[in-house]
Amino acid sequence: MTRYADYGARRKPIRKDRVAIAVAVVVAIVLIPILLRSGCSRRETEPLAVVDESTGEEAILLPGVTPIEPQPEEDVVEDVVDLEAALPAEILAHTVEDGETLSDVAAALGVTVASLQASNLLYGSELLQPGRVLVASADGVLHRIKDSQTLTDIAVTYAVPKETIAAANGIAVNQTIFSGDRLLIPTSGATYWEDVVRLSKGVPSRFIWPLSGEVLSTFGWREHPVFGDRHHHDGIDIDVPEGTRVHAAASGTVLFYGEQPGYGNVLILEHADGFLSIYGHLSDSSVEPGRFVEVGQAVAQSGNTGISSGPHLHFEIRNGEFPIDPFRYLP
């Protein structure tokens, strides 16, 4: 008994501060890799805000935004049963045969390849499945109406007066139009879809490039080009001259346009599944809040406003309030 009692007396008490340090080390070992893999940073955990990097002050753009996890897009499958029989006389239709190409179908219908692609939202890289019905018109481009899209939205997208579109389709300017229906857009010029094909590099993707240009600065930590301090860059900077057309990176609704500290003139588009795209340092915008815009539609002009080291476009993609590296989604 004495031997064990003496041993207990000789033992040093466990210090609580050492236990706390040991626990903290274990927690750090477990959590740090998780945080690094998730790409979280201090700014990603804050509400969506524009920061004036000269003063550190924030201007909250979208208070109360709830982040939404990205959802995989479902393949769009069109019901082509009896489609040819249901089409008006001025709309042409062709059922794809085995081995046919876009050029073959365009020649069979007597339209250009660009018109055929725009009428069927084809990128040009996909293989045409036998039995698929492709539609076109010799009088223009066919447009399928989207949810919440108005005749004015469509007129702005194609730069064709809505009165012209209404007359070509035998409807009144103020008549209700329905999602899923097709409208004939009487135009012989280039359409927004040609920009989609170019800026997507002919490959279907969640987002397309807003314009063409050299990427000067990528997403992540960097030295600020104006102030020289280390900070987190929430988007990418693309080198373009002032006045270059900026295109919507995905279809959606214009949420905000105006001046914000640091960003200068900034345009924010809201897309499906809680995604946002942000375009900074603009010289002007050609769309107004509340307007539905198509992917590839010209929505603004690049500039050199705000805190900027020279003319360029600052481009961000956000999932809710969380900035995401655009290269994860761009083709």
N, C-alpha and C positions, 0 to 999 in steps of 0.2 A: 504493500500500500504506500509505503514511504517513497519507494522508487518512482511510482507513477505521479505521486503528489509533487515530488521534487521536479519531475520533468515538466509538469504543468506550470510549476512556478517559474521554471527557466524560460518557457516560451514567451516570445514577444507578442503583444497584442496586435491584431490585424488593424492597420490604419485605414480608416474610411476614405481618406483622400486618395490613397493608392488604389483602392477598389474602384472609386469613381473614374480615375484616370484609365484604368484597365478596361472598364466598360466603355468609356468614350472611344478608346482605340479600336475595340472590336466593332462598335457601331460604325465608325468611320470606314473601317476596312470593308464592311458590308455595303454601306450606302454610296460611297464615292463612285465605284464602278457603275452602279445603277444610274446615278445622276449623269455621269459622263456619257453613258449609252443613250440616254433620253435626250441629250443635247440641251438640257435645261440651263438657263442662266438667270441671273437676278432679274433682268428686264423681262424675261419671258413669263415670270410669275406675276407681273403687274398688269393692271387693266390696260387696254389698248389706248396708248397715249402717244402724242408727238412731243419729243423732248427738245427744248431749246438748249443746245449744247454750249452756248456761250454763258448761260445763266444757270442751267440745271433745272429750270422750271418746266413743268409738264402741263400740256393742254389736253384734257381728256376729250377724245373724239366720240367714243362709244361707251359711255358708262353702263355697267350692268350686262356686258356681253358675256354669254355663257359659252365656254369652249366646247366644241363638239368634235368627237373623234372622227377622223377621215373614214368614209365608207366607200368600199369598192364600187365602181360604177357598174351597173348592170348593162349587158349588151342590149341594144335597141333592136327589137325584132318587129318588123312591120307586117301587118296582116295584108297579104297581097292576093288573097282569095277574091276572085271576081273583080279585081281592081280595074282591069282594062274595060270591062263592061260598064263600070260606074263612072268613067271619066268623061268629061265634056268633049265635044267634037274637036275643039281647038287644042286639046292636050293629047300629045302623042305618047304611046306606050310600046315598050318592046320587052319581050320575055327573053332573058339571056339563055343562049344555047352553049353547050359545052365547048370550051376553048375560046369563046369570044372575048375580045378586049374592049376597053372604053372607046378606042378609035373605031372598032367595028360597029359598035352600037350607035355611036354618034353619026357615022356615015349612013347607017340604015335609017336613022330618024331624020337625017338632013339638018343636023345642028352641030355646033362646035363642041369639042371635048370640054372646054371650060363651062359652057352652058349646061352640058349634061352633068358635070360634076356638081355645079351649084344647085341644080334642081333636085339632086339626089344626095347631096352632102357627102360626096365621095372624095377621098384624099388622093386617090390615084395609085396607092401602094397595095390596096386590097385586091384579092382575087375575086372576080365576079362569079358568084355561085349560079350554076345552071338552074333555071326556073324562077330566078328573081326577076321581078318586073321593074324596069327603069322607065321613068317618065321624063318628058321634055316638051318644049313648045318652040315653034319657029318664030313666035312673036315676043319672046323674052325668056325670063327665068321663072320657074315655079317655086313658090315659097310655102312651106308648111308652117302654119301659125302655132306659136308656142303658148304655154300657159301665161296668162296675165299680159300678153302682148296686144297692143292696140294698133289700129290702122296708122296712127301717127308714128308710133314706134317703127313700124315697117317702112313707112315713107322716109323717115330719117335714116334708117339703115341703108337703104338703096339709093338715097338722094333722088327720089322720084316723088313728085307731088302726090299727096294722097287722093286728090281729085282724079288724077290720071289713073291711079291704081283702081279706084272705085269704078271709073268708067270702063276700064278694060275687063272688069269682072261682073259688070251689070248690077252693082250694088250702090246704095246711097253712102255718102261720106260718113254719116252718123249711124249707119246700120251696124247692128251687133255682129261681130265675127267670132268664130268658135275655134278653140284649140283643136289642132289635128286636121282642119280643113286646108286646102291648097288655094293659094292666090296666084294669079298670073301677074308678074311684075314686068311691065313693058319697058325693057331697056336693052340696048345693044352694046352698052359699055361694060367695063370691068365691075365685078361685084365684090362684096366683102369676102365671099368664099374663096376667091382667088388669093386674097391675102392670107386666109386660113391655111390654104395649101402651101403657100410660100413660107409662112412663119412657123408652121408645124413640121416643116421639112418633109411633107407628104406622109406623115405618120400620125395616126390618131393618138391623142394624149390628153391628160386632164387639163393642162394649160398649154397655151402656145406662147411663143416669144411676143412681147408687145411691140417690138421693132427689131430691125437688124443693126448690129453694131458690136464693137469690141467690148468685152466685159473688163472694166478697169479695176473694179473692186468686188470681191466675193462676199458671201455671207460669213459672219463670224467675227472674232476679235481682230482688231486692226489698230494701226496708228491713224488718228484722225487727220485727213489731208489738209485741214485748215488750222486746227488748234494743236495738233501734234500729240495729244494725249491718247492713251490706250482706251478704247471703248468697244462695245459690241455693235457691229453693223448688222441691222435686221433685214437687209435685202442685198441686192446687187446693183452696181452702178454700170450703166451702159453708155459708152462714148458715142454721142451723136450731135450734129449741129443743132442750133436753136431752130425751132420751127419744123422739126421732123415729125411726121405723123406717128401718133401713138395709138396702138390698137388694143381693144379689149382682149385680155388673155383668156377669158372664158365668158360664156353668156351669163348675164345677170342684170341686176338693177343698180342704177347710179344711187349710191347712198349719201355721198358728200362731195362737194367741190368748194374749195375756198383756200384762204391763206392760213397756214399754220407755222408757228415758230420752227425754224430749222429746215422744214420741208419746203418752204415757200408755197407756191400754189400746188395743192395736192388733190388728187381725185381718188375716191374710194369706191370700188364696185363690190357688191354683195352677190355671192354665188350660192349654188346649191350646197347642202350639207354643212352650212356654217362657215364656208370659206370666204375670205376677202382678198382682193388684190388692191395694192396701193401704188400710185404713180406720183412721184414727187419732183419738185423743181420745174414744174410746167410753166409754159408761157401763157397758155390758154386752154380752155376745154370747149368741145363742140357739143356736149350733151349736158343736160340739166338733171338735178336730183329727181328721182322718181321714174326716170325714163328706163325702159327695158332696152338693153343693148345685146347684139349678137356677138359671139366670139369672132374676133377678127375685124369687127367694126371700128372705124376710126373714131376715137373718142376725145383726143386731145392733141396738143402740139408740145413738143419738148422745149425746155427753156434753160434758164440759169438763175431761177429765183431762190430765195432762202439762203441758207449757209451752204455755199457751193464753191468749189475750187475752179469751176469752169462748166461750160454747157454739157449736160448729160442727163440721162433719165435714171432716177432712183426707183427701183421696182421691188415690191415686197409681195409675198404670199403669206397669209395668216390663216390659221385654223382657229376660229374664235379670236381670242386675243393673243394667241401664241404665234410668234414669227417662225416660219419654216424656211429652210434653205430652198430657194426656187429651183435649184438644179435637181431636186428630188422629183419634180413634176414636169419640168420643161423637156421637150424632145431633143 
